[in-house]
Amino acid sequence: MDPSTDRRRFVQAMGGGFAVALAGCLSDDEENGGENGGDGTATENGDDDGTGDADTEGSEGLVYAFAPDQIAIIDPEEGELVDEITDGIDDEGWGDPRITADYSEIYVIRESPSQVLVIDTDTREVVDEVDVGPGPTHMYHPNDDEMWVHSDDEGTFYVIDTDSHEVTEIIESGRENEGHGKLLYHEDFGSMGYATNVNDPGAPVIDLENYERSDFIEFDDVDDQGTHYKAYSPETGLAYFEFGDETVVVDTEDDEIVDTLDFAGGMYLSPDEQVLGFLDGDSIRFIDATNEDSEELGVVDVGEGPDALRYHEGEDGALYAATAHTHTDEASIIDVDELEVVETVDVGDIVRPEGAHHFHRSGVAGGDYFITPADEDGIVAIVDMEAQEVVDHVEVAEGVDTVQYVGDSGVGYSSRLR
């Protein structure tokens, strides 16, 4: 395996003298999941040549797991592979999957040749291939009609119409026409949104209606730092942007900087929108997302490179979170209310390319499960969050590293689809 080209597990972006290790970034942005579900109506026009089962019954409650030579479809309740897509899938590298608001289609980045595949979740078939810009990594669904794919090599967003599956707009987001970037959107913002870019010392303001960068919120006048992770708290109207080793807090009512936090990392809002968790080294730092001063609730030391923090609201009324580790074969289950690790479980091991310092392990919440792949072992681990234990290691194939749940995942920067 060539670490210099293994984009599935490690990426490093450089530009303008600024280097950012994008751990916890590939195939797993903060916005997977949905709120308004489809009806899971079955269609029976699949086939049996590797593009879907002739007796498919839709995909509601199933997990799509992406490996180099197949897309495996898993029933987490049964802990087994129930279908697979193999036709035209050959030594692929995958980026962000994103599911539509009605759960009818999954869009997933196919890194080479810079495409987005569209999967019909009823027929379990790839129904289209959409060419996008070079270096695609992340994808977003700011409204029901569009998917936005970021081209890191161009610093642009490609807008895909979800009806025609065609690119309808290209938006220049990064000021230097390159750089790894993300999109922050919430219904509170109306027709506007925010972007990040590892080459830009601030947050581009994106007009989603006119498809243009309309403004830029400058965090510093130097060019050796950029922005990366982002989050939004609907309770306070505050947006959070990773900027170097700090987090810049912006009041979205007037786009004014109101605070700077002395830590930074991946950000994950709880489903009830009350708590915002930050990946901070080997710890998870939780803040009160309802407090305008971003009051810190506490820090939980989990150790060994946590990634992909996902929440679960327990039947006991408590809030739990799961995070898979990038330096071990384990995941930690955290009682967020008590600020302590309550269980550590075996979820399989990942590939760690020689010479790489930052790794990524994706994960998704679905039903009562936390689901995370282990590309070294070729499995997808199913963790029952109520029982706080691993219930299955589903064998898929070596290299499986990306997952998407069909249904309400309850995760993301707003805890919902957007």
ABEGO torsion letter per residue (X at the ends): XBAAABAAABBBBBEGGBBBBBBGABGBBABBEBABBBAGBBBBABBAAGAEBAABAEABGBBBBBBAABBBBBBAAAGBBABBBABGBBGBBBBBBBBBAAGABBBBBBAOBGBBBBBBAAAGBBABBBBBBBGBABBBBABAABBBBBBAAAGBBBBBBAAAGBBABBBBABAAGBEBBBBBBBAAAEABBBBBBAABBEBBBBBAAAGBBABBBBABABAABBBBBBBBBAAAGBBBBBBEABBBBBBAAAGBBABBBABBEBBBBBAAGABBBBBBEABBBBBBAABAAGBBAEBBBAEGGBBGBBBBBBAAGBBBBBBBBAABABBBBBBAAAGBBABBBBAEBBBBBBGBABBBBBBBBBEABBBBBBAAAGBBBBBBAAAGBBABBBBBBBGBABBBBBEBAGBEAAGBAX
